């Protein structure tokens, strides 16, 4: 599908928000947020629903304004020293249909000035979930290697997040998946250029990356007893 969703006005809005991150400015420019950020992102999410379902019928592209795939712009500042009210980026999580009941991996798209990317996985899982994932990796290394260590995958994607300095307790330092077992998150992806984000191929690019990342998501679903 050839279609332009985001324009230079999308990134301009966030650059201006970075300089004017307060409620008065945002209320005066809320219409620009709606027209340049929220509406095009919702349109993209809606257009991704059918092709995503072909990759996996258990993952959802939900374009609803409230409770859908798109993250809220408002920051939760209740327990943060940083009281800036708005995120200076927009993101969408294409989530597993059971994600509200149990921990689950997701696909993700992030739009921000000079920081656009697409990825998948589980970011900062709770301790029990991380233990389950590590146990599954330990017991099923071959499928993980096939999913994430092929020349095609490694040529397109990189892993993100922090890792332990030492092996987790009980893990053999010579384990073939030692570096993956040390990860605190199992998330991977790649950067998107501004031309890709603002061009008429974004829909096709996102689906192509979803397909490329799908084997990793499939593996993580199996580790957590989820359908793919």
C-alpha positions as a Markdown table, in Angstrom:
| # | Residue | x | y | z |
|---|---|---|---|---|
| 1 | Unk | 0.0 | 0.0 | 0.0 |
| 2 | Unk | 1.3 | 3.4 | -1.0 |
| 3 | Unk | 0.1 | 6.1 | 1.4 |
| 4 | Unk | 1.6 | 9.0 | 3.2 |
| 5 | Unk | 0.7 | 9.1 | 6.9 |
| 6 | Unk | 3.2 | 11.4 | 8.6 |
| 7 | Unk | 4.6 | 14.7 | 7.3 |
| 8 | Unk | 7.3 | 17.1 | 8.3 |
| 9 | Unk | 4.6 | 18.8 | 10.4 |
| 10 | Unk | 4.5 | 15.7 | 12.6 |
| 11 | Unk | 8.1 | 16.0 | 13.6 |
| 12 | Unk | 7.9 | 19.8 | 13.8 |
| 13 | Unk | 5.1 | 19.4 | 16.4 |
| 14 | Unk | 7.4 | 17.3 | 18.6 |
| 15 | Unk | 10.3 | 19.7 | 18.2 |
| 16 | Unk | 8.1 | 22.6 | 19.3 |
| 17 | Unk | 6.7 | 20.5 | 22.2 |
| 18 | Unk | 10.3 | 19.8 | 23.4 |
| 19 | Unk | 10.8 | 23.6 | 23.7 |
| 20 | Unk | 7.3 | 24.3 | 25.2 |
| 21 | Unk | 6.4 | 21.3 | 27.3 |
| 22 | Unk | 3.6 | 22.8 | 29.3 |
| 23 | Unk | -0.1 | 22.7 | 29.4 |
| 24 | Unk | -0.8 | 26.2 | 28.2 |
| 25 | Unk | 1.2 | 25.7 | 25.0 |
| 26 | Unk | -0.2 | 22.3 | 24.4 |
| 27 | Unk | -3.8 | 23.4 | 24.8 |
| 28 | Unk | -3.1 | 26.2 | 22.3 |
| 29 | Unk | -1.7 | 23.7 | 19.8 |
| 30 | Unk | -3.9 | 20.7 | 20.5 |
| 31 | Unk | -5.5 | 20.8 | 17.1 |
| 32 | Unk | -2.1 | 20.4 | 15.5 |
| 33 | Unk | -1.5 | 17.3 | 17.7 |
| 34 | Unk | -4.8 | 15.9 | 16.5 |
| 35 | Unk | -4.2 | 16.6 | 12.8 |
| 36 | Unk | -0.5 | 16.0 | 12.5 |
| 37 | Unk | 0.1 | 13.2 | 15.0 |
| 38 | Unk | -2.9 | 11.3 | 16.4 |
| 39 | Unk | -5.1 | 11.1 | 13.3 |
| 40 | Unk | -2.3 | 9.9 | 10.9 |
| 41 | Unk | -1.1 | 7.4 | 13.5 |
| 42 | Unk | -4.6 | 6.1 | 14.0 |
| 43 | Unk | -5.0 | 5.8 | 10.3 |
| 44 | Unk | -1.8 | 3.8 | 10.0 |
| 45 | Unk | -2.7 | 1.5 | 12.8 |
| 46 | Unk | -6.1 | 0.8 | 11.2 |
| 47 | Unk | -4.4 | 0.0 | 7.9 |
| 48 | Unk | -2.0 | -2.4 | 9.6 |
| 49 | Unk | -4.8 | -4.5 | 11.2 |
| 50 | Unk | -5.5 | -6.8 | 8.3 |
| 51 | Unk | -1.9 | -7.5 | 7.2 |
| 52 | Unk | -0.8 | -8.0 | 10.9 |
| 53 | Unk | -3.6 | -10.6 | 11.4 |
| 54 | Unk | -2.1 | -12.5 | 8.4 |
| 55 | Unk | 1.2 | -12.7 | 10.3 |
| 56 | Unk | -0.5 | -13.7 | 13.5 |
| 57 | Unk | -4.2 | -13.7 | 14.2 |
| 58 | Unk | -3.4 | -13.2 | 17.9 |
| 59 | Unk | -1.8 | -9.8 | 17.6 |
| 60 | Unk | -3.9 | -6.6 | 17.5 |
| 61 | Unk | -3.6 | -3.3 | 15.7 |
| 62 | Unk | -6.2 | -1.3 | 17.6 |
| 63 | Unk | -6.8 | 2.3 | 16.2 |
| 64 | Unk | -9.2 | 3.4 | 19.0 |
| 65 | Unk | -8.4 | 6.8 | 20.6 |
| 66 | Unk | -8.7 | 5.4 | 24.1 |
| 67 | Unk | -7.3 | 1.9 | 25.0 |
| 68 | Unk | -6.0 | 1.2 | 21.6 |
| 69 | Unk | -2.4 | 0.6 | 20.3 |
| 70 | Unk | -1.3 | 4.2 | 20.4 |
| 71 | Unk | 0.3 | 5.4 | 23.6 |
| 72 | Unk | -1.2 | 8.4 | 25.4 |
| 73 | Unk | 0.8 | 11.6 | 25.1 |
| 74 | Unk | 0.4 | 12.4 | 28.7 |
| 75 | Unk | 3.2 | 11.3 | 31.0 |
| 76 | Unk | 2.4 | 9.7 | 34.4 |
| 77 | Unk | 4.3 | 12.0 | 36.7 |
| 78 | Unk | 2.9 | 10.7 | 40.0 |
| 79 | Unk | 6.1 | 9.0 | 41.1 |
| 80 | Unk | 8.6 | 10.9 | 39.0 |
| 81 | Unk | 10.8 | 13.8 | 39.9 |
| 82 | Unk | 10.4 | 14.9 | 36.3 |
| 83 | Unk | 7.0 | 16.7 | 36.1 |
| 84 | Unk | 7.1 | 17.5 | 32.4 |
| 85 | Unk | 3.5 | 16.7 | 31.4 |
| 86 | Unk | 3.9 | 15.4 | 27.8 |
| 87 | Unk | 5.9 | 12.8 | 26.0 |
| 88 | Unk | 7.9 | 14.3 | 23.1 |
| 89 | Unk | 7.3 | 11.2 | 20.9 |
| 90 | Unk | 4.5 | 9.0 | 19.9 |
| 91 | Unk | 4.5 | 5.2 | 19.9 |
| 92 | Unk | 2.1 | 2.3 | 19.1 |
| 93 | Unk | 2.2 | -1.2 | 20.7 |
| 94 | Unk | 0.7 | -3.9 | 18.5 |
| 95 | Unk | -0.2 | -6.3 | 21.3 |
| 96 | Unk | -1.1 | -9.9 | 21.9 |
| 97 | Unk | -4.8 | -10.4 | 22.5 |
| 98 | Unk | -4.1 | -11.9 | 25.9 |
| 99 | Unk | -1.7 | -9.1 | 27.0 |
| 100 | Unk | -4.1 | -7.7 | 29.5 |
| 101 | Unk | -4.3 | -11.0 | 31.3 |
| 102 | Unk | -0.7 | -12.2 | 31.1 |
| 103 | Unk | 2.8 | -10.9 | 30.2 |
| 104 | Unk | 3.2 | -11.0 | 26.4 |
| 105 | Unk | 5.6 | -9.8 | 23.7 |
| 106 | Unk | 4.5 | -7.1 | 21.3 |
| 107 | Unk | 5.5 | -5.3 | 18.1 |
| 108 | Unk | 6.3 | -1.6 | 18.5 |
| 109 | Unk | 6.6 | 1.5 | 16.3 |
| 110 | Unk | 8.2 | 4.7 | 17.6 |
| 111 | Unk | 8.0 | 8.2 | 16.0 |
| 112 | Unk | 10.1 | 11.1 | 17.3 |
| 113 | Unk | 12.4 | 13.7 | 15.8 |
| 114 | Unk | 15.7 | 12.0 | 15.0 |
| 115 | Unk | 14.6 | 8.8 | 16.8 |
| 116 | Unk | 12.2 | 6.7 | 14.8 |
| 117 | Unk | 12.4 | 2.9 | 15.1 |
| 118 | Unk | 10.5 | -0.4 | 14.9 |
| 119 | Unk | 10.9 | -3.4 | 17.1 |
| 120 | Unk | 9.5 | -6.3 | 19.0 |
| 121 | Unk | 9.8 | -8.2 | 22.2 |
| 122 | Unk | 9.4 | -7.8 | 26.0 |
| 123 | Unk | 10.8 | -4.7 | 27.6 |
| 124 | Unk | 11.8 | -4.8 | 31.3 |
| 125 | Unk | 9.7 | -7.9 | 32.2 |
| 126 | Unk | 8.9 | -8.6 | 35.8 |
| 127 | Unk | 11.3 | -10.9 | 37.6 |
| 128 | Unk | 9.1 | -14.0 | 37.4 |
| 129 | Unk | 8.5 | -13.5 | 33.7 |
| 130 | Unk | 12.2 | -12.9 | 33.0 |
| 131 | Unk | 13.0 | -16.2 | 34.9 |
| 132 | Unk | 10.5 | -18.1 | 32.7 |
| 133 | Unk | 12.1 | -16.6 | 29.6 |
| 134 | Unk | 15.6 | -17.5 | 30.7 |
| 135 | Unk | 14.6 | -21.0 | 31.6 |
| 136 | Unk | 13.0 | -21.5 | 28.2 |
| 137 | Unk | 16.1 | -20.1 | 26.4 |
| 138 | Unk | 18.2 | -22.5 | 28.5 |
| 139 | Unk | 16.1 | -25.5 | 27.5 |
| 140 | Unk | 15.4 | -24.5 | 23.9 |
| 141 | Unk | 18.5 | -22.9 | 22.4 |
| 142 | Unk | 18.2 | -24.3 | 18.9 |
| 143 | Unk | 14.9 | -22.6 | 18.0 |
| 144 | Unk | 16.2 | -19.2 | 19.5 |
| 145 | Unk | 19.3 | -19.5 | 17.4 |
| 146 | Unk | 17.3 | -20.1 | 14.3 |
| 147 | Unk | 14.9 | -17.2 | 15.0 |
| 148 | Unk | 17.5 | -14.6 | 16.0 |
| 149 | Unk | 20.9 | -15.5 | 14.8 |
| 150 | Unk | 20.4 | -16.0 | 11.1 |
| 151 | Unk | 22.4 | -13.8 | 8.8 |
| 152 | Unk | 19.2 | -12.1 | 7.7 |
| 153 | Unk | 18.0 | -11.3 | 11.2 |
| 154 | Unk | 21.4 | -10.1 | 12.4 |
| 155 | Unk | 21.9 | -8.1 | 9.3 |
| 156 | Unk | 18.6 | -6.1 | 10.0 |
| 157 | Unk | 18.1 | -6.0 | 13.7 |
| 158 | Unk | 20.0 | -5.4 | 16.9 |
| 159 | Unk | 19.1 | -6.2 | 20.5 |
| 160 | Unk | 18.3 | -3.4 | 22.9 |
| 161 | Unk | 18.5 | -2.9 | 26.6 |
| 162 | Unk | 20.8 | -3.6 | 29.6 |
| 163 | Unk | 22.5 | -6.8 | 30.5 |
| 164 | Unk | 23.9 | -8.4 | 33.6 |
| 165 | Unk | 27.6 | -8.1 | 34.1 |
| 166 | Unk | 27.8 | -11.8 | 35.2 |
| 167 | Unk | 25.8 | -14.8 | 34.2 |
| 168 | Unk | 22.5 | -15.3 | 36.0 |
| 169 | Unk | 22.6 | -17.7 | 38.9 |
| 170 | Unk | 22.9 | -21.3 | 37.8 |
| 171 | Unk | 23.9 | -20.5 | 34.2 |
| 172 | Unk | 27.0 | -22.1 | 32.8 |
| 173 | Unk | 29.5 | -19.4 | 31.7 |
| 174 | Unk | 30.1 | -21.5 | 28.6 |
| 175 | Unk | 26.4 | -21.6 | 27.7 |
| 176 | Unk | 25.9 | -20.9 | 23.9 |
| 177 | Unk | 23.2 | -18.3 | 24.7 |
| 178 | Unk | 25.1 | -16.7 | 27.5 |
| 179 | Unk | 24.7 | -13.1 | 26.2 |
| 180 | Unk | 21.0 | -13.5 | 25.6 |
| 181 | Unk | 20.5 | -15.1 | 29.0 |
| 182 | Unk | 22.2 | -12.0 | 30.6 |
| 183 | Unk | 19.7 | -9.6 | 29.0 |
| 184 | Unk | 17.3 | -7.8 | 31.3 |
| 185 | Unk | 14.9 | -7.3 | 28.3 |
| 186 | Unk | 14.4 | -9.5 | 25.2 |
| 187 | Unk | 13.8 | -6.7 | 22.6 |
| 188 | Unk | 15.2 | -6.1 | 19.2 |
| 189 | Unk | 14.6 | -3.9 | 16.2 |
| 190 | Unk | 16.0 | -1.3 | 13.9 |
| 191 | Unk | 16.0 | 2.4 | 13.2 |
| 192 | Unk | 13.8 | 4.0 | 10.6 |
| 193 | Unk | 15.0 | 7.0 | 8.6 |
| 194 | Unk | 13.0 | 10.2 | 8.3 |
| 195 | Unk | 12.5 | 9.5 | 4.6 |
| 196 | Unk | 11.0 | 6.1 | 5.4 |
| 197 | Unk | 8.7 | 7.6 | 8.1 |
| 198 | Unk | 7.5 | 10.5 | 5.9 |
| 199 | Unk | 7.4 | 8.5 | 2.6 |
| 200 | Unk | 4.5 | 6.7 | 0.9 |
| 201 | Unk | 6.1 | 3.2 | 1.7 |
| 202 | Unk | 5.8 | 3.3 | 5.5 |
| 203 | Unk | 2.9 | 0.9 | 5.6 |
| 204 | Unk | 4.9 | -1.7 | 3.5 |
| 205 | Unk | 8.1 | -1.1 | 5.5 |
| 206 | Unk | 6.3 | -1.7 | 8.8 |
| 207 | Unk | 4.7 | -5.0 | 7.6 |
| 208 | Unk | 8.0 | -6.1 | 6.1 |
| 209 | Unk | 9.7 | -5.6 | 9.5 |
| 210 | Unk | 6.8 | -7.3 | 11.4 |
| 211 | Unk | 7.4 | -10.3 | 9.1 |
| 212 | Unk | 11.2 | -10.2 | 9.8 |
| 213 | Unk | 10.7 | -9.9 | 13.6 |
| 214 | Unk | 7.9 | -12.5 | 13.7 |
| 215 | Unk | 10.1 | -15.6 | 14.4 |
| 216 | Unk | 11.4 | -13.9 | 17.6 |
| 217 | Unk | 7.9 | -13.0 | 18.7 |
| 218 | Unk | 6.7 | -16.5 | 18.0 |
| 219 | Unk | 9.5 | -17.9 | 20.2 |
| 220 | Unk | 8.7 | -15.5 | 23.0 |
| 221 | Unk | 5.0 | -16.5 | 22.8 |
| 222 | Unk | 6.0 | -20.2 | 23.1 |
| 223 | Unk | 8.2 | -19.4 | 26.1 |
| 224 | Unk | 5.1 | -17.8 | 27.8 |
| 225 | Unk | 2.6 | -20.4 | 26.7 |
| 226 | Unk | 0.9 | -18.0 | 24.3 |
| 227 | Unk | -0.6 | -18.7 | 20.9 |
| 228 | Unk | 1.1 | -17.2 | 17.8 |
